[in-house]
Amino acid sequence: MDDTVEWLLDSDPAIRWQVMRDLTEASDDEVAAERSRVAHEGWGAQLLAARDPDGQWLGGACFPGRGEPPEDGSQPWTSTLPAMLDLYDLGLDPASDIAREMTSLVAANCRWEYDDLRFFDGEVEPCINGHTVTLGAYFGADVDGIVSRLLADQLDDGGWNCEAERGATVSSFNSTICVLEGLLEHEHSARGSDETAAARRRGEEYLLERSLFRRLSTGEVAVDSWLELSFPTRWYYDVLRGLEYFRAADRRDPRLAEAIEVLRSKRQDDGTWLLENTHPGAVHVRLDDGDGRPSRWNTLRASRVLDWWDAGEPRAS
C-alpha cells in the first residue's frame, strides 16, 4: 500500500486528511491541521466560493433556483443540498467559523421547492430527508423533526422509498441508504434514541437480507450498476456505499462477505480502484478524473473498508 498511499496523499487536502486519519499513523494534531485546509484550499474553498450572498448555492435547495434546466433532463448538482453534501464528504470541519456561518445562513434563507419549507425542517421524500438529517447532525442544526418523520415513514419491510407517498409499499435501496446514513450521523451527534437505533437496525436488515445487492426473491443481482463504483454517490446506491455505511456503523456481519469480495475483486494491479459510474449533471467542482480511470476517492473508500473488514472477524448481531 505504500505507493498507493503516496499517490493518495498527492492530492487535495480533503483527501489527504482522510488518508492520514484512516490509512497512516499520523497524529491527531497532524490530521486536524490538514483538515483545517479544506475550507481555504482546493475543492472545499471552490465550493464555498460558489455560494450566493445569502449563503445558498444558485438560489435553490434541491434544484437551482435560477438558470435554464438542462436540455437532456439531467439532475444538476449545483444547488444547496448537493453542494453541502460535497462539503460533508470533503470533511469540512463543522466547528470551523465558515461551517457555522454556512449552516446559519442556509437555515435562515434556504427553502425547499416542496411547500416552501425551511431547509432543516425537511420535505416529503425520505432520500432528501435522510440527506438533510446527515447535514444537520454533522453541521449542528436541529433536525429532530425530520428524524421523527423518517421513523413514521419506515415501511413494513424495514426500508424506505421516496415513492411511498405515491403508493409504493416496497423499499428502495437508494432511499434506504440515504436514510440509514442520516440516522447514523444523528446517533453520532449524540441525539439518537432507542427508537432511532431500532429503526436503523431494521433498515440494515433490509440490505443485509439481500447481501447488499441481490433480489430477495430470486437471488439475482438486482441492478447491475450497483456493482459499479461511483463518487460522489448523490442519491444513488452502490455496493461500496453500502459497505462504507456498515464500516461507519462498525457492524461486521457475515452477510457482507460477498459484497466485500466484489469490492476486493475490483482492486487493480497497481493497488487502485477505478471510477466506474459518474452520475451525470452539472457540478461546481469535479472531484475525480472520469470513468475508467483510477479514482483517489474510491481507492480511499475501498481501502478503509477492507482495512476495517480484515481487522476483525465477521459477527452476527
N, C-alpha and C positions, 0 to 999 in steps of 0.2 A: 504493500500500500504506500510505501514512501514516495515513489514517483507520482502516484495518483494524488496524494495529499499535497505535494508541492504544486501540482497543476491546479488543484482546487484553491490553494492559497494565492495563486497568481490571478486574482480576480477582484471583484467589488467587495467593499467592507461587509456588505450584507451576507455574502457567502463566507468570507474569511472568519468572521467572529463565530459563526456556527460550526465551521470546520475546527477551529481552535477549541471550542467547547466540547464538541462531540467526538472528534477523531484524533485529538492530540492531548498532550498532558499540560497544556498552557494553564497558567494560574488564573484564578478568578479575576484578579486585577487586570491581567493582560487581555482577557476576554472582554471585560467591561470597557476597557479603553478602546478596543477595536469596535465594539458595538456602538460606542458613542459617535463614531464617524458616520454611521448610517444616515443621520439627519443632515449632515453637512457635505457629504461627498457622494458621487456616483448616483446610482439609481434612486436611492432614497431622497437625495436632495433634488433630483429632477422631478420626482413625483410631487414633492411638497411645493416646488416652484410652480407647478401647473395649476395650483388652486386659484379660484376666483377670490376677489377681495373679501367676500363673505364667508370664506372657508370651504365652500363646496367645490366640486370638480364639475365644470361645464354645466353648472346650474341645475343638476338633477341628481336624484337618489339612485335609482337602478338604471335609468336611461338618461342620456344627455338632455338637458332642458333647452338646448339651442342647437342650431345646425340641422341640416337635412339628414333623414335616416339613410343608412347605406342602401344603395340600389339593389345589392344582392340579398338583402334581408338579414344580413348577419347581425349579431349582437355586438354593439360597441362596448368596450371595456374601459371607458374613459370617464364615467360618471363617479359619483361619490362612493358608492358601495364597492365596486371593483378596485378603485384606487386605494381605499383604506385596507381592503383585503391584501393588496400587494404590499402595502407598508407593514401589515401584520406578518406576512410571510418573510419580508426582509428583516423583521425583528426590530423595528423602530422601538426604542426604549419607551414604554408607556409613562415612565416617571420623568421623562425629559420635558423641558418647558415647551418645546414645539409640539410634542404629542398632546400635552394638556391643552394647549391653545387650540389645536386642531379639533380635539374632541368637544371642547366647549363651543366652538363656532358651528360645528356640524349639529350639535344638539339644539342650538339656538335657531339655526337658519335652514336646515335641510328638511324637506317634507317628501313623503312617498308619493309616487304617482297615483297610488291607490288611496282614495279618500282623503288626500292631503294630510295624512297622519304624520306626527313628528318622527324623525328618524329612529330614535331609540325607543319609541313605542311600538315599532314593528308594523307589519302589514298583515296580509292574509296567507301568503304562501309559506309553507314550512321551510323550504330551502332558503328563501330570503330571510326568514325569521331566524333560522339557525345561524346563518352568516352574521346577522346583526347581533345575536347573543355572543358569538365569538368576539366580535369587535368591542361590544360594550363591556364584556367581562375583562377583556385584555386591557382596554384603554381606560377603564374606570368609570363607565357610565352605568346608570341603573337600568337593567334590562329584565328585572324580576317579572314584570308584567308579561313580557314576551315568553318567558320560560313557562309561566302558568298556562298561556295559550298553547304552547307546544305540548305540554302534558295532556291537555284536553284533546289535542289533535292526533295523538298516537292511535294508530289503527290496531285492529284485533290481532294481526299477525306480528305486531311488535315494532313495525317501522312507521314511516311517514310517506305521504305522497302529496305533491303540490296540486294534483288534480282531484283531491278529495272533495273540495268544495263543488266540483262538477260531477260528483258521484263515484269517484274511484274508491274501491274498497280494499285493493291490494297495494302493498307498499312499493316504493321505488327506491332502488339503490342510490340514485342521485340525491333524492330528497333526504333519505335516511342518513347518509354520511354527513350532510351539511348540519343536520340537527344534532347528531352524535358529537361532532366536533364542538358545536356550541355548548352543549350541556357539559362536556368535559372541561372546556375552558371556564365555564361558570363554576364548576366544582373547584378547579384550581385557584379561582379567585376567592375561595372560602365562602361562597354564597350558596353552595349546594345543600341538599337535604336528603333524607332517606327516600323521599318520593322521587326526586330527580335522579338519584342513583339507581333506583329500581327501574325507572323508565329507560335509563341509559342501558342497563343490562338487558332489558327486553329488546332494545334496538340492536345491541351487539349480537344477541342470539339470532335475530333475523339474518344478519350477514354470515355468522358462523355456520348456521344450519345449511347454508348454500356454499360453503367453502370459499367465500368471498367473491365468487364469480360464476357459479353454476346455478342452473334452474333446480328448484327443489323437486319439481315433478318428474323430470327426466334425467337430471344429472349432466345435461349438456351445458356447454359454455353459453351463458345467457346472451351476452353481447360481445362480439369479437373485439370491439375497441376497448373493452375493459382490460384486456391483456396488453394494451399499448400504453406506454408511459407518457404522461403529459405534464406540463408545468408552464404557467400557473394552471391549476386544475379548474378554476372557476366553479360552476355548479355541477360539473361532470364527475362521475365516479370512475375510478380505475383501480386496479389491484394494488398499486403502490400507495395510492391514497388510503385505501382500506388498511394496509399494513402499517402505514405511518400513524393512523389513528390508534391501532392496538398497541403500538410501541409507546405512544404518548400515554395511553391508559395503563400500560405495563400489564397487559393480560396476554400471557404466553399460552394460548390454548392450542391443543393438538390439532384442532381443525384448521389452523392457519398453515399447517405444514405444506400443503400442496401449493398454496399461493406463494409461500417462501421459496419453494423450488422453481416456480415460474420466474420469480424475481432473480434468483441466483443464475438461472439459465440465460438471462439477458445480459449478464456481465460480459463485456468484450474482452478480447485477449490482452488489451492494454490496461485493463482494470477499470474502464469507464462504462457508463450506461448511456444509451442514446436518448435523445428527444424523439418521440415517435408520433405524437398526435397533438399538435398545437391546435387549440380551439380558435377558429378564425374570428377576427373582429379587430376594430381599431384599438390601439393602445397608446399610452403616453410614453412608455419605455419598453423596449424589448429586452427580456431577461435571459434569453438564450440565443443560440446561433442558428436555429432552424431544424426541422425534422431530418432525421437520418444522420445527424452529426452528434459527436459526444456532447453531453449535457452536464455542466457542472452541477446544476440543481438536482437532476435525477441521480447523479453519481453520489452527491452528498446524502440525499434522502435514502437511496438504496443502501449505501454503506452503513449508515447508522441503524437502519432496520436490521440488517444482517448481523451487525455487531451486537445489537440488543438480543436478537434471537439466539445467536450462538453462545451468548454469555450464560445461559441458564437452560434448564430442562423445561420443555413444554409441560404445562399443568392445566388441568381442567378446573373450572370454578364451580 
